[in-house]
Amino acid sequence: WIVGGSYKLGNVTIPAYMVWVALGYGLVMSLLMAIAGMAGDLFESSLKRHVGLKDSGHLIPGHGGILDRIDSWLFAAPVFWLFLKFFARAGS
């Protein structure tokens, strides 16, 4: 429910401007993590190309190995942590 410029969710009232601030942070964080994930994938691919390998492992046949499964996470997780540390301050 919208009550006088705020959203009422059960017993919690959220000011309307906070919804837009949260949306803005979410969009920025999504964009940064998408870029970091692509950078991780490109970095891992360049490592494999430099060494002359097609797959980084044989544990998961047909998937390029474990490193191919987590290469995006290796770059995106630190970006997520830094974003939360510097921009998403709880209680402020």
ABEGO torsion letter per residue (X at the ends): XBBGGBBBBEABBBBAAAAAAAAAAAAAAAAAAAAAAAAAAAAAAAAAAAAGBABABAABBGAGEAAAAAAAAAAAAAAAAAAAAAABBBGX
